[in-house]
Amino acid sequence: MKIQEIREIIKLVDGSSINEFTYEAEGTKIKLKKNVGVSAESSAAAPVQSAAAAPQAPAAPAAPAAPEAPAKEEKAADQAAETGSSDANTHQILSPMVGTFYQSPSPEEPAYVQVGTKVTADQVVCIVEAMKLFNEIEAEVDGEIAEILVKDGQLVEYGQPLFLVKTN
């Protein structure tokens, strides 16, 4: 299953009233759970934790994750403004899942990309590891890596900006 297909499933589940979704095919299993309630009153109830966030629950509760996402996007937008990039020609590569960010396929190999690297839409720029699965993240656009927004080995959230790409 390609990362684009996983992203599409995440978007569909996120935009629907479904709170839990499981997909199994050809040895691949994807399980998604949402924290979002139907109304403001129900969002105050105990949140449902995703399978990826469950082991980390004591250190990072699932409930604050949703409010932090816009703040991280604003921070990335501020960083883009500081670098002199305009939104018209800058694209953010976002994390499609919660996991650990890795710049290279293994510790002894060089990073997929550096600042200044020219990339194509289907080029792998990093890996996000979630539940012992290593998911290759593609650039999504043609351009040049303007900034790497996270450090190697850092935990990332769903929707967190990973890279800024200056498009042509």
C-alpha positions in Angstrom: 0.0 0.0 0.0 1.4 3.4 -1.0 1.7 6.3 1.4 -0.7 8.4 -0.8 -3.4 5.7 -0.3 -2.8 5.8 3.4 -3.1 9.6 3.4 -6.3 9.4 1.5 -7.8 6.9 4.0 -6.7 9.2 6.8 -8.4 12.2 5.2 -11.6 10.2 4.5 -11.8 8.9 8.1 -11.0 12.3 9.5 -13.8 13.9 7.4 -16.3 11.3 8.3 -18.3 10.5 11.5 -16.4 7.2 11.9 -14.4 7.1 15.1 -12.5 3.9 14.5 -11.4 2.2 11.2 -9.5 -1.0 10.5 -8.2 -2.1 7.1 -6.4 -5.4 6.3 -5.2 -6.6 3.0 -2.2 -8.7 1.7 -0.5 -8.7 5.1 -1.0 -5.0 5.7 -3.1 -3.8 8.6 -4.1 -0.2 9.2 -6.0 0.8 12.3 -7.2 4.4 12.9 -8.9 5.9 15.9 -10.1 9.5 16.3 -10.2 11.6 19.5 -12.8 14.0 18.1 -16.3 14.0 19.6 -19.5 14.8 17.8 -20.3 17.9 19.8 -18.5 20.3 22.2 -20.0 18.4 25.2 -18.8 15.0 24.1 -15.3 16.3 23.4 -14.9 16.8 27.2 -15.3 13.0 27.7 -12.3 10.8 28.1 -10.5 10.7 24.7 -10.0 7.5 22.7 -6.3 7.0 22.1 -4.9 5.8 18.8 -2.9 2.6 18.7 0.3 4.6 18.0 -0.3 7.0 20.9 -1.4 4.4 23.4 2.1 3.3 24.6 3.1 7.0 25.0 -0.1 7.9 26.9 1.6 8.8 30.3 4.2 11.1 28.7 1.9 12.7 26.1 -1.9 12.5 26.5 -3.9 12.2 23.3 -6.3 15.1 24.1 -3.7 17.9 23.8 -2.5 16.7 20.4 -5.3 18.3 18.4 -4.9 21.8 19.8 -1.1 21.7 19.2 -1.4 20.9 15.5 -2.5 24.4 14.4 0.2 25.9 16.6 2.9 23.8 14.9 1.5 24.8 11.5 1.6 28.4 12.5 5.2 28.0 13.7 6.1 26.5 10.3 4.4 29.3 8.5 6.3 31.8 10.7 9.6 29.9 9.9 8.7 30.2 6.2 8.1 33.9 6.6 11.5 34.3 8.4 13.3 32.5 5.5 11.8 35.0 3.0 9.7 32.4 1.3 6.2 33.2 0.2 3.3 30.8 0.5 2.8 30.9 -3.2 6.0 29.1 -4.0 6.6 27.2 -0.7 5.1 23.7 0.0 5.1 22.0 3.4 5.7 18.3 3.5 3.5 17.1 6.4 3.8 14.0 8.5 0.9 11.6 7.5 1.1 9.9 10.9 2.4 9.9 14.5 5.8 8.4 14.6 9.6 8.9 14.7 11.3 10.9 12.0 14.4 9.5 10.3 16.4 11.4 7.7 18.1 8.2 6.3 17.3 4.6 5.6 19.7 3.4 8.3 22.2 5.1 10.7 25.2 4.3 8.6 23.7 5.7 5.3 23.5 9.4 4.3 20.3 11.4 4.7 17.8 11.2 1.8 17.9 15.0 1.4 19.7 18.1 2.8 18.8 21.8 2.5 19.3 22.7 -1.1 18.6 19.3 -2.5 16.5 19.3 -5.7 13.6 16.9 -5.3 10.8 15.4 -7.5 7.3 14.7 -6.5 7.8 11.0 -6.1 11.2 11.2 -4.4 11.6 9.8 -0.9 12.7 12.5 1.5 12.5 10.7 4.9 11.0 7.8 6.9 8.4 8.0 9.7 8.4 4.9 11.8 5.2 4.0 13.5 4.7 0.7 15.4 7.8 -0.9 13.9 6.7 0.0 10.3 9.0 2.3 8.3 6.9 4.5 6.1 8.7 6.3 3.3 7.5 9.9 2.9 7.6 11.4 -0.6 8.2 15.1 -1.5 4.8 15.5 -3.2 6.1 18.4 -5.4 9.0 19.2 -7.6 11.3 21.8 -6.0 14.2 22.4 -3.7 14.4 21.6 0.1 14.4 25.0 1.7 14.3 23.9 5.4 14.2 20.7 7.5 11.9 21.5 10.4 12.5 18.4 12.6 15.6 16.6 13.9 16.6 13.1 13.2 15.0 10.7 15.7 12.4 13.3 16.8 8.8 12.2 17.5 6.4 13.8 15.1 2.6 14.3 15.2 0.0 13.8 12.4 0.0 16.9 10.2 3.2 18.3 11.6 5.4 20.0 9.0 8.6 18.1 8.3 10.1 20.1 5.4 9.6 23.3 3.5 10.1 22.9 -0.3 10.6 25.9 -2.5 8.6 25.1 -5.7 9.5 26.4 -9.1 
